[in-house]
Amino acid sequence: MQQCNNEQLVIVPVRFKKSPPFKLVVTMLVSAVLLAGCEHKPIDANKTQVVARVNGKEITIHEVNQYIQQLTELEGTPEQIKRRATDAVIDQNLLLQAAKKAKIDRDPDVLQALLGSDKNVLVQAYLARQFTQLPPPTEADIEAYYRAHPLLFGERKLYQLDQLEIQASEEEQGALITALRKSATVGDFIKWLRTQHMPFDEVSTVKAPEDMSAHEQAIFLKIKIGEAAIMNRTPETINITVLSSVQPEPVALDNVRLKIGQMLTEAARQQKIAALVQAYRHQAKIEYAALKE
């Protein structure tokens, strides 16, 4: 069985030689804001597929698994992931019930959109009508956000990364890390891998902070050029990423003013959605079944 992917980060104190400078144009990506959960009451599943009930509506393990399959990043133990997914499905059902109570599902335009779609259409239509006139962020808000996030804007940099996905047993990984520390360059380390006949894939990439996951940002915005980080380990594989070089690529406020405004508007919308869901949770009767591995 594989180990959890979010094990404690290991920084390998190896220093490789710098790579040549590089340039790359990247676009900004906006991160979604996760909705918060709340306390819940456990119920006995009685060996059924029901994991929760929302105002009497059953939530099945199949719905939870379907939600998990749509996730792009999985952090935490299987039980933690399943619990967060269950809460997300409950939140969706709370909004779905509210949308139906408001008779949004009888709107002709909504009915047409529902053809060939799923309940997410109804939820989004309900939310769109709840928050139709959010006040735009002020110039002061935009400038404050710009100043508060220098690594994304004024002090933004591009990071050249050399990623190695190596097939190695747990015993081989110990020798591998020792060899990594002794290597002067990435090339030297790769030569060693080949002498040991360890299969591996090598990928060189360039990333900006806005293109990184929170896990990657926690690593590559802090380590030095030439240092390597063990990003992931299982009993069969180890993923090592080396920060090869860094290129300053600041972004002026005028070039991102519109983008920051959109980000702040979306963040405000997500906060209102979270507050709305929280209010529905307080009003609803939610019962959890014991989750099974």
N, C-alpha and C positions, 0 to 999 in steps of 0.2 A: 504493500500500500504506500502511496506517495505521501511525503511529508507536506505539511502546510506550506503554501507559497509565501506567506508573509512572515517567515521566521526572522529573527533579529538580524539586522544588517551587519555584514562583516566587511570592513574596509581593510584591504590588503596594503600594507605599507611598501608598495613597490613603486619605483619611479622610472617611467619609460622616457625616452627622448621625445622632444616635441615634434609634432607633425607640422608641415607647412601651413601657412594661413589659408583660410578658405572663405568663400562667400556663398550665400544661399538666400533667396527670397522666400519667406514663409508667410502664411496667413494666420490670423488669430483664430483660436477656437474658444468658444464660451462653454464653461463647465456648468452642468446642471446642478441645481440645489436639491439635496435630498430632503424628503419630508420626514419629520420626526414622529416617533411612536409614543406610546404611553403605557401605563400599567394595564395588566390584563388578568382575567380570571381563568385558571386552568380547568379543563373538563376532561373526563375520561373518554378516550376515543373508542373504547370497546371494540378494538380490532377493526375499526372501519377506516375508510379513506378520508374521513372528515377531520380537518385540522382546526377549524374554528367555525363559529356561527356569528353572523352579524344581523341583529334584529330578526333572528330566526332563519336567515339565509345561510345555507351551508357553504363553507369554503373547503374545497377538496385539495388533497395533496397534488393532484394533477395540475390544478391551477397554479399552485406554488411552484412546482417544477417547471411549468411553462414560463413563468416569470423569470426564474433563475437562468433558464436557457437564453433569455434575451439580454442578460447582463454581459458587459464587456470586461468588467473587472470583478474578481471575486476575492475579497479579503476577509479573513477570519476563519474559524473552524467551520466544518459542515453544519453543525448545529446553529452557530451564529448566523451563517448565511441563510439557512432555512428560516430562522426566526425573523430576520429582517425582511425576507421575501414574503413571509406570511403577513407581516404588518403592512407591507406595501399593497398586497392584494386586498387586505381589509380596508385600507384607505380608499382604494379604487372603488370597492363595493359601497362604501359610505357615500361617495360622490355620485355613484350610479343611482343609488336609491333616492338621493336628493334630487337628481335630474329628473327621474321618473315622477317624483312627487310634484315637481314643478311643471309636469306635462311637457317637458322639452321634447320628449320622444314623439309627440303628436304634431310638432311643427313640420309643415310640408317640406321645407328645405332640409331639415334634419332627417326626416324619413327617407328622402332621396339619397342623402349621404350615407345612411345606414345600410343601403342595399350593397351587399357584398363586403361589408365592413364588420367591425365588432363593437363591443361596448365602449371602447376608448373614444369613439366618435362622440357618443352621447356625453361622456364625462367632459371632453374638451369643449363641446358646445355649451354645456352648463357653466363651466369655468369662464368661458369667453363672455358670457352674459353677466356673470358676477363681477367681473373686473374689466369693464369696457372703457372707463375714463380714469386711468391712473395718471396722476400729475407727472409731467416730465421732470427729470432731474435738473437741478439748477446748475449754472456754470460753476458755482462754488463747489457743488457736490462733485462735479466731473473733475475739476482741478485737484480737489482733495484726494480723490481716488487715484489720480495719476501720481501724485506725490507719495501716496501711501504704498505704492507698488513699484518701486524703482527697478526691481529686477525684471519686471514685465515691460517697462517703458524707458525711462531716462537712462538706466544702467543695463539695459537689455543686452544679452550676449547670445551668440550661437555656439553650440557645443558639438564638437566632433567626437563621436563615440565609436569604438571598436568593440563589437559584441561577439562573444564566443560561446556557442552552445556545445558543450562537450559531453560525450557519452563516457561515463566513468563510474565504477563502483565506489562505495563509500571508502573502501581501503585505498583505492587508487586516487581518490580526491585529496587525501592527505599529502601524498607525494606530489600531486599536481600543484597544490597551493605552495609547497616548498619550492618547486621549480619556478613558479610564477614570481616569487620574491627574489630569486636569484637572477632572473632574466633582465637584461639591459633594455631590450626593446620588445615590442609585440611580436616582431618577426622571430626573435630568438626563442620566445616562448612557444610559438607555433612550430618551429623546428623541433623543439623538444617533444611536443605532442606527437609529431610524426615519427620520431624515433621510438616512441612508446606505443605506436600503432593505436592511438586513441582516436576514434572517429569524432569529428567536430564540424560544425558549420560556422563560417565567419561572415559577419555582416558589418560594413562600415556605414554609419548614418550620421546625419546632422540634425540636431533638434534645437528648437527655441524653447524657452521656459513654458510658453503657452501650449506647446505641443506635448509636454511631458505630463505623466500622471503625477499625483501627489507624492507617490512613493519615489519616483525618479527625481522630482524636484528636491525632496529631502536629502538626496544623495549628491546629485551633480551640481547643485548650486553652492555646495559647501566644500567638496573635496578639491584637491589640487590637480593640476595637469600632470599626467603620468601615473596617477594613482588608479588602482583597480578596485572595483566593488563586486562582491558576490551577490548577484541579484536574486538568485533562486537556486535551491538545492533539493534534489530528491535522491533516493538511494541509487538511482541509475544515471542521473544527469547533474551537471552543474553549469550555471550560466554566469559568465564573467564578463563584465563590461569595463573598458578602460577609457578614461577621459583623455583623449589624445591632444586636443587643442581647443582654445577658446578664442572667438572672434567678436570684439565689441560690435554691436548692431543696435544702437539706441533708436528709439522712436519718439519723434517730436509730438507734443500735445496736440497740435493742430491736425496731425495725421490720424489720430485715434480718438478725437473728441466725439465723433458720431458713434464709434464702436463702444466707447465707455458709457455713453448715454444709453445705448441699447442694453448693455450689460447691467447697468443700475436699474433700468426699468424692469428687466426680466427678474433680477434679484428681488425687487419689491413685489412683483407679482407672485413669485414663489413663496415669499414670506406670508402673503395674504392667503395663499392656498393652504399653506401649512397651518395657519391660524384657523381657517375654515374647517379643515379636516379635524383639528384638535377639538373644535367645538362640537362637531358631529360625534366624535368619539365619546365625549362626556355625556351626550344625550343618548347614545346607542347602548344596546345590550350586546356585549361582545363576549363570546365564550371560546376559549382555546382548548383544543384537544391535545393530549400529550403527543409531542413529535417523536417519531420513530426514525432511527437511522436506516 
